[in-house]
Amino acid sequence: MSYIKKEMEEAIGKKWTKRLIIAGTVIAIYLAISFFTGIWPFSSALGVARRVTAPVNIIQNYEWFYDQYHAIEAQRRNVAMMTEGSTDHIGTQMVLNNMIAEYNARSRQVTRNLWKADDLPYQIGE
């Protein structure tokens, strides 16, 4: 530190070096306080972390994956029972594809994937 201080004093003078050191110290103290108390600029990250780890959101995501997985399995059985190529078969297959796409998309979202049960597949194939 003394080497840097000495070089700065030679380059810009003692008066400005002292001012820069004080300003840097104030900024460092503010950032440390804001990190631990959650004020700007860290308040946004703290808000996201609190929302993602809220018990209500954890339970909702956990239940959604189970519900969606079992609904997809039921829809697959419905498609298997229908006559191939009929209008009902095509429509039911389209609904199934949308359900699978939504499951796979949510599974790729980090904040939702954190709370998915281990016994459910990461992705579902069409």
N, C-alpha and C positions, 0 to 999 in steps of 0.2 A: 504494500500500500504506500509506503513512504517513497518508493521509487516512482510510482505513478504520480503521487502528489508533487514530488520534486520536478518531474518533467512538465506537469501542468503549470506549476508556478513559473518555470522558465518560459513556457510558451505563451501563457495568457496573463501572468501576474498573480501575486498572492491574493489580492482582493477578489478577483473573479474565481480563483480556485476555491477559496473559502465559500463563496456564494454557491458554486456548483456542488460542493460537497454537502452543504446544508440542504440544498434543494433535492439532491439525490437521497439523502437520509430521510427527509420528510416524505418523499414519494415511496420509499421502501417501507417506512412505518405505516403509511396509509394502505398500501397493498397488503401488508401482513394483517392489519386490523380488518380490512374488508374481506380477506380470505376467511378468517375465522368467524366473523359476524354475519357474513352474507350480504353485505351492501355492495353497491355498484363498484366494479364491473362483474363481481361474482354472483350477484343476486339472481341473474337469469339461470345460470347453471344450477344454483341451489334450488330454484323453483322447479326446474325440470326433474332434478333428482328426487325432490319430495313428492312430486306427482307420480313419477314412475314407481316409487316404492311405497305409495299409499296402500294400506291394506285393502281398501275397496277395489282399487284398480288391479291389484294382484289377484284377488278372488275372481273378479270379472274376467280377466284374461284366462285364468286357469279353467274356469267353467266354460268359457266360449270355445276353447280348443276341444274340450271333451264333447260339448254339444254339437259342434260343427263336424267333428270326426264321425260321430255316430249318425248324424243326419246324412252325411255322404254315404256311409255304408248302407243305410236304409234306401237311399235314392238309387244306389247301384243295384240293389235287389229288385227295386221297382223296374228299372230298365231291363234287367235280365228276364223279367216275366212278360214283357210286352212283345208284340209281334214286330220283328225287324222291319224297318222302313215305314212303319205307320206314322201318321202325324203325331200321335201321342208319344210314340217312341222317340221321335226326333226332338219334340219339345222337352220331354223329360231328360233326354241326354244333354240338351243345351243347359237346362237348369243344373244338372250334375256338373257339367264343365265349369259353370260359373261358381258353384260352391267350392270346387277343388281349387280354382284360381284364387278365390278369396282366402282360403285356408293357407295356400302356399305363399301368398303375398304377405299375410300377417305373420307367417312363420319366419319370413326373412326380416321382419322389423325387429330390431334389437330390443327395443323396450317391451315388446310383447313376447318375444321369444324367451326372455329371461324367466317368465313365469309359466312356461308350458311344461306339462308333466313329461317325465322321461319315457313313459311307456307309450307315448303317442309318436307317430312318425314325424320326422322333420318336414318332409314334403310328401305329397300324395300324387301318385302317377295317374294319368287319365287312362 
